[in-house]
């Protein structure tokens, strides 16, 4: 097992190049040109209703949409964006749109073409943020850790006007450290799995210290139906939104369990991207912005993370590569 403290100190001691912050904008709750902390995710949304879900999210008040080529629904997402903006009388610059480069386009010569395809599908002229989805390339039917040359190709996208920020997703400390040391521009954002069962406090703090904004995916942890339901073992945590600590806080604060979990993520300075195809849940999640937690609530949720450390999205075995080395669950 790798030592997380060693890795954190390694990255913390890193002197970033003075030019590595080019075109990087600090994260703030919401303002034009800055990522709102509450976003709307589109992973695993059925293409049959994703357009309606996206337009509903915009009408509800969301101004941050998280997409990806591999989700297979960017054309439908684009239709939902167009519909929502038209109904609200908003312009493209009034919302933040993120998408991601998939593993099969890591070869430098393919990077801009992948971006162009995403922009065409979404019906947009530019992205606010383009992420490398994984530090893994699928080339010739083989998966391998391959990201540095890909990142250098992504750096060039900033001069095209097609993207305003670039970042990474699912990197571990070694990979992020290596990328920054050997690149002209550091990532503006890093998106990875975060929830009360995988809090990764030290890892989040390293990003905060060095001006790399963090986005939390799967904020509801094992409540996501994509993941295997918890078993009967005492070592397996209960569904996060049914955890008694979360439900008790929700009762006291007049919030729902989902709102408590999202408010926890927002208050620790990370953006969160819950998803749903149901209008009621879309509105409920947006209500997390009105859910106020107290210091004692954070202490109780911290205790959850000390009892359970569980990552739910880890394709390492299936892909035949090593991922997340040196992190809390390694």
Beta strands, then each sheet from edge to edge (+ up, - down):
strand 1: 38-41
strand 2: 64-66
strand 3: 96-101
strand 4: 129-132
strand 5: 136-139
strand 6: 142-145
strand 7: 166-169
strand 8: 189-193
strand 9: 213-217
strand 10: 271-274
sheet 1: 1+ 2+ 3+ 4+ 7+ 8+ 9+ 10+ 1+
sheet 2: 5+ 6-
end
